[in-house]
Amino acid sequence: MTAAPAVLPHIDAVTTALAAAQLTTYLGGAPQGVAPPYAVLYPSPGAPARASLADDRVNWVSVLQITCVGATGEQALNYADRSQAALDAPLAVAGRTGWRPEALDGQPVARDDDVTPPVYYAVARWRLRSTPS
């Protein structure tokens, strides 16, 4: 029997892909006082998905939000562009065959004046999938 798929190896694969593109990333939020640019990953826990009518739930699917933060709108968009390029290949997850991440949607670039100095956000959501190797 194949082990149930786990979310963390998939998020580690995303982090590795973004680090290879020289992008600073944090999981679930950035530490206080960190200067932009950086990206914050907000993954859903994901869920096993049926691979067939036999109800063998060995496939895995999740949604990941990447929030790119910049000191300017251009800097946030640059990080968004670079993260998109970094996710243009299937994810490398041990024991699994990762699919190429699928871009879902995003939000317009927004300025956050509630922090000093203000920062800009560019948000994109991605669908992540994998199957057993």
NORKA-V208252 format. One record per helix or strand of 2 or more residues. SS is the DSSP state (H for helix, E for strand). FROM is the first residue (numbers start at 1). TO is the last residue. If there is no record, write none. Layout:
# NORKA-V208252
SS,FROM,TO + SS,FROM,TO
This chain:
# NORKA-V208252
H,7,20 + E,25,27 + E,38,43 + E,47,49 + E,59,70 + H,73,86 + E,96,98 + E,102,112 + E,119,132
